[in-house]
Amino acid sequence: MPQTPHEEPAFSYGRARLFHADSLEWLKRQPENSIHGVVTDPPYGLVEYTPVELAKLRAGRGGTWRIPPSFDGSTRSPLPRFTTLSDAELDDLERFFRNLGAALRPALVPGAHVMMAANPLVSHLVSYALDEAGLERRGEIVRLVTTLRGGDRPKNAHEEFPDVTVMPRSMWEPWLLFRKPLDGTVASNLRKWGTGGLRRVSDKAPFGDVIRSSPTRPAERSIANHPSLKPQALMRQLVRAILPVGEGVVLDPFAGSGSTLAAAEHVGYHSVGVELDPTYLALASKSIPALATLNVRD
Ligand SMILES: C[S@@+](CC[C@H](N)C(=O)[O-])C[C@H]1O[C@@H](n2cnc3c(N)ncnc32)[C@H](O)[C@@H]1O
């Protein structure tokens, strides 16, 4: 039985437990060497998930959130504006991830991997901060996904500069891959802690660092109406890989609607999640069972 945290979860389903807390505080209360892998999609603007900005999002007034127009009859989900972060906000962002790395490190077992969704505009800062916190960079997983972000002509000068695109149309999403330093060799770490590598896809196929992925489909969005919902087809592949021998506990410190926990339940792993916002906590308690049992293809 994996070592698990002592507090009462706000919600549990199967092998998944979800806690209502600030994850940086929650992590400080966890026993050393109790988490075997992390798969997470953290808040990036840092301000976009504050109560004030969430109230604006829920009232449909935007704020930090950009509410794009309808497209092909369906309203696109709102996106935070990463391009408007000031220098001070970028410093805050780096500090936040350094603190997160420092809070994660003792709770992780040696050899535990961390997979963290990022975006190309800020991934260098996050990577630097996690490295500073003493986690080893192990590469990046590229999620090949075409979105409607980027690719626009200069604002208010479309006709003047018809051949110009300001930023590339986004066709991929980086997932940073880090590992807590090993205790000995990979083999001895695997024997002692059950971590150190990633689970193979099959006997013939190692886990690879490029995953083709569709944007989250309407069927999943109707189950879990979270602006940053990640698709189960992707999450199940990432979560399965994080425990190389299929044993231990997977953590998502920014659980949102619970897509990591649902994926863990689907692949048969123990998982814990932490979510600060009570509305998303309530959403996750409904969506985890539905997402975990959903049939998906990609
Ligand atoms: C990018 S979203 C993750 C959404 C997730 N990918 C999903 O599929 O539902 C980040 C989440 O972290 C939560 N959050 C922000 N700061 C937090 C903190 N300090 N502790 C715990 N949760 C936090 C936000 O409320 C938000 O739901």
The ligand as an ORCA input file, in Angstrom:
! r2SCAN-3c Opt
* xyz 0 1
  C      -4.529     25.477    -15.361
  S      -5.724     24.968    -14.215
  C      -5.664     23.198    -14.273
  C      -6.843     22.596    -15.016
  C      -6.670     21.132    -15.320
  N      -5.672     20.966    -16.363
  C      -7.955     20.463    -15.793
  O      -7.883     19.695    -16.780
  O      -9.008     20.674    -15.224
  C      -4.947     25.360    -12.688
  C      -5.842     25.153    -11.466
  O      -5.050     25.420    -10.303
  C      -5.876     26.037     -9.318
  N      -4.964     26.755     -8.412
  C      -4.361     27.958     -8.589
  N      -3.535     28.231     -7.571
  C      -3.590     27.161     -6.726
  C      -2.934     26.826     -5.496
  N      -2.058     27.675     -4.945
  N      -3.214     25.627     -4.911
  C      -4.116     24.766     -5.483
  N      -4.769     25.035     -6.640
  C      -4.510     26.209     -7.258
  C      -6.827     26.916    -10.122
  O      -8.024     27.196     -9.400
  C      -7.064     26.054    -11.378
  O      -8.237     25.280    -11.253
*
